[in-house]
């Protein structure tokens, strides 16, 4: 009986070898302060391309919905609007912050008894103030799980890669706040000590110390702050 079970597991694994799957991501997120009453528009473009079509167990809309719900759980005070995919190549609004996400890869591939998952997308963040500001970066996450529980292992690997990529995306949003880009909100931003040059320079130095910014980027942003008129 035991030999038959092992034979079945081997045969099942052989059939799955090299096959890719797309599972719906489900992750936990940490609530953060920030972006209170800030109007943010987000638009997605699915640009995934595969040599061999993966088995879809989750639709594009389900992936996008989980992504946006994760943002809402992280920043509950953010006023988030999801735009249509057809709006991706339109000029971003100058009345609010715009986030463009181009999904490049999201799957879990089974090989040699292991599910390996990759989540990758390009992010463009437009924050408008006195002049246009843009943060642009490719975000990637990796996940791995041994095939202990079948598809559940594939889902676990997918969740790990999705979570790692999402955490990097949130780090980009935190950079927007740390650099104190003057995001337009639905209510006037009151001048206070948080907007002082000293505070902003301290926050900038933290990014340098944490190696989020290079020395060149730090010097450029520092010069911009010091040259601002009071």
N, C-alpha and C positions, 0 to 999 in steps of 0.2 A: 504493500500500500504506500509506504514511504517513497519507494522508488518511482511509483507511478506519479506521485505528487511532484517529485523533483523533475520528472520528465515533462510534466505539464507546465511547470514554471519555466523550464528551459525553452520549451516550444513557444510559449507565450512571449517570452523575452526576445526570442529570435525573430518572431513576427513583428515586434515593435521596434527592433533595432534600426536606428536611423530615422525613425518617424518623429515628426514634430507635432506638438499640440499647443493649442491656445486655450488656456484656462482663465476663467474670470478671476481677477485679483481681489483679495480681501485682506486688508491690512489694518493694524491699529495705528492711530496717529496721536501725537501729543498736542494738546491745545496750547497756543501761544498768544501773547498779547501783541498788538500791532495792527496796522491797517484799519483802525477804527473809523467807520463811515467813509472809507476810501472806496471810490467807485473803480471797479476793475472789470475789464472785458477780457475773456479768454476765448481763443479760437483754435481748433485742432485741425490738422491735416494728416490723413493716413497715407503715408508714402512707403509702407512696407512692401517689400518685393522678395519672393522666395523662389528658389530653383524648383523646389518640390512643394506643392501646396500643403500646408499643415492642416491637421484636423481641427476644425473650428468647434470648440466647445464653449465659446464666448464671442459675442458679436463686438464689432467696433464700438457701437453705441454703449454697450455694457462697460467696456474698458474706459471710455471717456467719462461715463457717469461716475464710476468709482474714483477716477482721478479728481473730478470736480468736487465730489462729496468729501474726499480727503482734504482738499483745500478748505472747504467750508468748516470741517471739524477742527482743522488747525487754526484757522482765523475766523471764528464765528461772527466777528463784527465787520468783516469785509463785505462790501456790497458787490457780489460777484454775478456777472451776466455771461452766459455761454452763447457765443455767436455761431452762425451757421458755417459749415466748412467752406462754402462759396465765398465767405468774407475773408479768407486767409490772406489773399494777395491784395486786399484793399488797404489803402492808407490808414494807419491807426488813428483813432480819434485824439484830438488835442484837448478834449474835455475830461479825459480820465486816463488811467493806466491801462495799457493793452499788453496781454501776454499771448504770444503765438507759439504753439507746440506742434512740431512736426514729428509724428511717430515713425521711427525708422525700423524698429524691431521689437517684438514682444512675443516670445514663444518659449517652449520647453522641449528640448530634443532628447530622446531616449537613446543611449548608446552604452554598451557594455555594462548593463545593469544600473546605470546612473542617469538621472534626469539633470540636464544642464540648461539653465534658463538665462536669457539675456533680455534686458529691457533697455532700449536706447531711443532717445529723442532729442531733437534740436530745440532749444528754447531761445526765444527773443522776447525781451522785456522792454517795453517802451514806457518811460516815465516822463511826462512833459511838465516843464516848469518854465523858466525864462528862455530856455532853449531845449531842443530835443535831446533826450538821453537814451542810450541803448545799452543793454547788457545782453550779450549773445554767447551761448555756450552749448556744447553737446553734453548731454547727461547720460550716464550709463550705469546700470546695476547688474550684478551677477548673482546667480543662485544655483545651488547644487543639492541634490538629495538622492540617496540610494533608494532603489526600487524595493522598498520594504512593504509598502501598502498600496501598490498599484498606482492608479491615477491620483490618489491622495498625495503620493510622493511627488508627482509632477506638479500638483497644485502648490505644494510646500516650496518647491524650487522656484516656481513662478512668483509666489508671494515674496520670497527673499529678494529676488532681483528687482521686483516692482518697488519694494520698500526702500532698497538701497538707492535706486534712482530717484524716488520721490523725496527722500531725505536730502539729496544733493540739490534738488529743485527748490526745496524750502530754504536751503542755505543761500541760494541765489536771491530769493525774496528778502532774506535777512540782510544781505549785502545792500539791497536797495534802501532798507531802513537805516542801516549803519552809515551809509554815505549821505544820509539825510537829503535824498532827492525830494524836492518839494512837491509831493504828490497832491493833486487837487482833490479835495474831499467835498462832500455835500454840505459841509459846514465850514466856515472860515477857520483857518488855523491860527490860534492865538500865539502871539510871540511870547516866549518864555525862555528860561535858562537852557532848555533842551536844544534850542536853536542857536545858542551862542557858539562863537567860533571855537572857543576853548573846548567845549563839550564835543563838538564835531571832530576836532583834531585828535582828542583822546580816543574817540571811537575809531577813527581812521588808523591810529597807532595800534590799536588792538588787532585790527585786520592784518596789519603788517606783521605783528608778532606771531599771529596764528598762521602766517604764510598764506592767507587768502588773497592778499595783494602782493605784487612784486614791489621791489624798492622803486622801480620806475613809475609804477602806477600810483604808489603812495606819494611820491614827490609831485606828480602831476596834480592829484586831487588836493594835496596840501597847498600847492600854489594857487589853485582856483579859490580855495576858501580864504586864504590870506589876502587875495586881491579883491575880494568882494567888498562892496561899499556897505557901511553900517546903515 
